[in-house]
Amino acid sequence: MGVRIKSPPANSVAPSFDGSLAWRRIVGPVDGFIQAAVERLSGQISEFEPEIREYITYAIAAQGKHLRPALVSLSGMASGAVNDGHISAAAIVEMVHLATLVHDDVMDDAQLRRSRPTLAARWDSHLAVLVGDCLFAHALKLAAQFPTPEVCRAVAAATNTVCSGEILQDRNAGNFGLSRQEYFRVIGMKTGELFALSADLGGLLAEAPPAQRAALRDYGMALGTAYQIYDDCLDLFGVEGEAGKTLGSDLAKGKATLPVLLMMEEGTESERSSLLAWLRSWAPHDLPRLRDLLDRRQILPRASSVVSGFLDHARAALEELPRSESRSSLRELTDFLAAQMAALGDPPKVPAA
């Protein structure tokens, strides 16, 4: 029997993605589920030692779009009925995600996340690493409480994959000769994997047939990979102040993103030499010149085509699921991401006089 979830009060603050009405339309039907998952996650703070609850609270407060909990819910509804186990699973996946953010901020020496000091900046990196470890461990503890060990195995395997992807990305810092396939492999591990886990757990806990579970996982991996490519493009083609991060920050950290790899493939020897010179001693004032170079080679349209390929793959995977409103919502997620990608090529909006 599916669990009945109350919707939040009309005046409550609901999750949003870039303030988009399109996003609200997609996740509106699962607002109640997301609120329940957030409350369950927050309820875990008391399970930690009293002396460290302040740090755990600070880390958990870094929640953003709640995209992964939404995927757990929509995938469950698209393949069966949502139950209380889905809420716990959503809280677990979000906790793993938050742990990765804490560790990412340490590795990147990031000072701000969502307009406030990172945990490492507010306290120190040593403490932040240990807080991230505590979050990982507690997520696995929660996963082990399910009647079936399959949930814990899936969460543990995904956590291993995400951390391995981060290691590979760190090892490849400054390697702008990375192959496109290796890039896809790394972002699939570090980002796509938690999307895939979210969709898979939704199907698993709804007792979906194996073929539907496989399709949901395939969908999540393709969507998550496309999402990371979009984020990498946002770093170069976004508008400062609207992107939610300092533009060019990935290049400053030596990350080989798809626009750079495409430029290395498509550029002349002279263009590649100029590109490498900028990347090896990156300074923010180089961004306009880099953009001009990327524009001349039509790099953004090429990257958009790659994103479209992954989104088409995600849509095709959904054909294995029965037709339903939730399946339509999962498809709308791909359309929304496509629209976000397309918006990168639009000129900045000029306020009315």
Beta strands, then each sheet from edge to edge (+ up, - down):
strand 1: 112-113
strand 2: 116-117
sheet 1: 1+ 2-
end
